[in-house]
């Protein structure tokens, strides 16, 4: 059986509202069961990931110090 590579991109954080990983779009259960899933199960999950990622409400990133300095220099708010 040909292996299906994990969709993990090492940006692992579960978004609270959806329960999906913000990096790959899988649920906690899918992540933990990935190694024991059949090829068909993995393909089914993989086919839904792009659509799932579109629904995730990512938290805004913290503003970096560099961005703050640039904003202050240009007078932007």
Secondary structure as GFF3:
##gff-version 3
##sequence-region A 1 77
A	DSSP	alpha_helix	28	33	.	.	.	ID=ss1
A	DSSP	three_ten_helix	34	36	.	.	.	ID=ss2
A	DSSP	alpha_helix	39	46	.	.	.	ID=ss3
A	DSSP	alpha_helix	49	55	.	.	.	ID=ss4
A	DSSP	alpha_helix	65	74	.	.	.	ID=ss5
###
